[in-house]
Amino acid sequence: MDIAMTAGRFELHPSGTGSFRFVLKAGNHQVILSSQSYASHAAALGGIESVRTNAALPERFDRRESKAGEPYFVLKAGNGQIIGQSEMYSSAAGMENGILSVARNAPEAELKDLSAS
């Protein structure tokens, strides 16, 4: 019954230049999605909410391949803006599992704000 141990988590971090970034971690603490840099704390929180919303929509995941041939994906908002990017995977199957993990974890993931001092 202890679902908290397996639930995903957003971690919001300050960047050295006064900006903010977040990652989404699966229940096993592996980073499954990383954000772009946001100019303000409020904008980063908005980005997290956008990930929560858009992760439930399969058409918002854009499957890509790096120059080195490694599959990865990006998650896009309704306006087409990239709101998160995965790691590089060694296989397309691994990438598909990553997409499923983001879709499963993001909507209910808790927020750990590490930017508050």
Helices and strands as residue ranges (DSSP letters): G 3-5, E 9-14, E 20-25, E 31-34, H 41-54, G 58-60, E 61-65, E 71-76, E 82-85, H 92-105, G 106-108, E 110-113
